[in-house]
């Protein structure tokens, strides 16, 4: 070979090419003998099955003379055979399965355990038949020498116990346990006995448990093998629930105390976790005098013990503190809190570069375990807020919360992001304390953290903007000045990644923004971004999410000029776009418009542009329009929209006569039948359309009220401008004239101009309208965004409002209506 130096450039001269050819000739291909036939004729003959055999006969044949692979296939197919022919399967196939399992390998054993469990779950036979036919096979293999096989059969047996009658349980399972739990039995047998005793404890009366089960439990708790003691200890909480409080205190608690002092770490750990699970069963005296000293000792020794103890302790600390709450002295309360804070920073360097009384991680594995401890602490953070009282959050836990939100490990930040909404609910009026952490998590470099935070983002933002001391929304928004940049940056970061599901979720959750920020902020910072995503993104679910959110933004836009601009943009760039993909997205948008807006709104702006796509040159667009036509027809009201109905019928007739694509034509024919079966909605209320008409009336009323609110706000701004000019003019008159007592009374008349009513009356009418429109605004934009179509049955149904002034007069009768997005 002639290796080239790394810095050499490719040389395609003749000499160089000959050198390359020589190099290639040295790379000879070694031919390997290829076995033409994978199976010998004898093997093929042995694997061949007569095609005339039915399923039962084939199963029996394969179990009798087939190979292991074929036998495993029959065992896996056993649930199907039981569904098809249970009697023959039990009579002919199951005995063969029993014979094969004695010598079967691990794969067939695992398959049989899964099949037996499936048969039980599907209830192919009665429980009596099942226990008679299958239970003995399960019991024979539950102590298999292979641990994986034994566990598989044990899981099946534990599921069977749930369904078996008491007599069967007593004779077939409980009585044999007396001998199988003895020290003379194998370790596997005693471990199985521990789990079976835990399962049986809830199946018998207390006196039977006390007489027959508890002696076995005490014996296994004192077994010579630590695995048995640990396994039995983990069943004690289940047994305690079956025997009641009195027996638990007299029998179970002494065993737990002894196990908590065991020489084995795994046994002490099992005892600690069981004590935490049983805290609610003990009274205050037992908790303070017996359990608390054990827990304190366990916590003190945890840093010197194995990291697995720290992991378990950090995971159960929240539940432990909740169980001990109320019996701790102030000093003990402070010690548990400090212990939790110490765990939250375990393995982290402080600002001064040193760990505060902590040993830094010595290797990468230990660093991962420390990160798992901090992750568990993040999981328990809401419980610790309850432990210290939310009023003391800022003094006691804010610094810890800050550390968890800025932890260097992604799993820790991911967990605290999941808990963020719970923390916000607990803080209530103090939620403003954590708005900086919300911004930090929104700007987190990991999309996993952002994805977890976004799950409850609408509820969190609502708490952040409505949970403060002030009740005025505009004042609350000042508490989160960086919210809008953080939200836009989060969406763009998700858009630049390959995780389109996270991007889709963010766009869906941003539909809550009309309740959080102003209409202008949405228009300038978010609305055009949604339109850009629809145009440029290549992922269909993301485009649809952006389209729906854009429609919601349009629904709550407060300025008619902006609404008309958005509608025109949708029609021109999507409905009349050059790419068929844009036109398909326009039809998606039309579907969302029908869902979110009133019928009259769709008919006014989108009905005819949608029908124009019947002439689209692309078959897929025409096909999608055909699927949408029934919804389009449902927006019409007769007789007001009779001319639109004629347009719809004309388009359908053209499709029937002129359509050349056979797939589109087939859909058109089905759509015509569906359109013919549809009943038209009338202008007046009809009983069969009562709920839909009432909902549409509410949507239309709200849309008109938004128009009135815009008009009244303009008038308010004009009045404020006039009042300011009046004040300037009044000051000038006072400065120029000594007799200024009369002038202020005459200025409003001269400024207002001619009018048919007095100025005071006109101002009072406008003021009352503005108050009513603001009342609607505060109610319309407050509820959660998930139920736009929700409509209560308390509303008046006396017909549609015919003018903006009429709608304004009826606002007071709808002050209790929930208008949700």
QUIKA-V921911 format. One line per field, one symbol per residue. ss: DSSP state (H for helix, E for strand, - for the rest). psi: psi as a letter, one per 20 degrees, with the letter a starting at -180 (. if undefined). burial: + if it has 9 or more other ideal C-beta (glycine too) atoms within 8 Angstrom, else -. A space follows every 50 residues. Layout:
ss = ???
psi = ???
burial = ???
This chain:
ss = -------------HHHHHHHHHHHHH--------------HHHHHHH--- ----HHHHHHHHHHH--HHHHHHHHH-HHHHHHH-HHHHHHHHHHHHHHH H----HHHHHHHHHHHHHHHHH----HHHHHHH-HHHHHHH-----HHHH HHHHHHHHHHH----HHHHHHHHHHHHHHH------HHHHHHHHHHHHHH -----HHHHHHHHHHHHHHHH----HHHHHHHH--HHHHHHHHHHHHHHH HHHHHHHHHH----HHHHHHHHHHHHH-HHH--HHHHHHHHHHHHHHHHH HH----HHHHHHHHHHHHHHHHHH-----HHHHHHHHHHHHHHH------ -------------HHHHHHHHHHHHHHHH-HHHHHHHH-HHHHHHH-HHH HHHHH----HHHHHHHHHHHHHHHHHHHHHHHHHHHHHHHHH----HHHH HHHH--HHHHHHHHHH------HHHHH-----HHHHHHHHHHHHH----H HHHHHHHHHHHHHHH---HHHHHHHHHHHHHHHHHH---HHHHHHHHHHH HHHHH----HHHHHHHHHHHHHHHH----HHHHHHHHHHHHHHHHH--HH HHHHH-HHHHHHHHH---HHHHHHHHHHHHHHH---EE---HHHHHHHHH HHHHHHHH---HHHHHHHHHHHHHHHH---EE----HHHHHHHHHHHHHH HHHHHHHHHHHHHHHHHHHHHHHHHHHHHHHHHHHH------HHHHHHHH HH------HHHHHHHHHHHHHHHHHHHHHH-------------------- ---HHHHHH-HHHH-------
psi = qnpqqhiqqpokrgghghghghghhhmqpopqppohphqrhggghhippp iiqagghgggghhgjrrhghghhgghjghghhhgmhghghhggghhgggh hhjqagghghhgghghhghghilhrrhghghhhhghgghhjikqhphggg hghghgghhhhhiqrggggghhggghhhhijqhirrghghghhghhhhhi hjirrhhgghhhghhhghghhkqhphhgggghhiihhghhhhirgghghh ggghhggghijqhpghghghgghhgghjhiiqrhghghhggghggghggh ihhiaqhhghggghhjhghghghipiiqrhghghghghgghghhjpiqpr hjjqpnkqpqphrhghhhhhhhghghhhhjghhhghhiphhjghhhighg ggghhjqipghghgghhhigggggghhdijhihjhhhggghhjqiphggg ghhhgkgghghghhiijahqjphhhhhiimhjgghgghhgghhhhirinh hggggghghiiihhigrrhhggghhhghhghhghhhqipghgghghgghg hgghhjpiphggghggghgggghghkqhphhhhghhhghhghghhhrrgh gghghigghghhihjqiphhghghhghihhhghiiqppihkhhhhhgghg hgghghhiphphgghhhgghhgghhhiqpqprgqpqghkggghgghgggh ghghhhghggghhghghgghgghhhghghghghhhhqhmjhhghhighgh hhaqqirqhggghhghghghgghhggghhhjgrqiimhippqjiqqlkrq pirhhhghhjhhikijpooq.
burial = ---------------++-+--++--------------------+--+--- -----+-++++++--+-+-++++++++++-++---+-+++-+++-+++-+ +--+---+++++++++++++-+--+---+++-+++-+++-++-+----++ -++++++++++--+---+++-+++-+++-++---+--+++++++++++++ +--+-+-+++-+++-++++++-+--+++++++++++++++-++---+++- +++-++++++-+-+++++++++++++-++--+---+++-+++-+++-++- -+----+-+++++++++++++++++--+---++-+++-++++++++++-+ ----+--+--+----++-++++++++++++++++++++-+-++---++-+ +++++-+-+-+++++++-+++-++-+++-++++++-++++++-+-++-++ ++++++++++++++++++-------++-++--++-++++++-+++-+-++ -++++++++++++++++-+-+++-+++-+++-++--+-+-++++++++++ +++++++++--++--++-+++-+++++--+-+++++++++++++-++++- +++-+++-++++++-+----++++++-+++++++++++--+--++-++-- ++-+++--+-+--++-+++-++-++--+-++---++--++--++++++++ +++++++++++++-++--+--+--++--++--++-----+--+---++-- +-------+--++--+--++-++++++++++-+++-++--+---+----- +--+-+++-++--+--+-+++
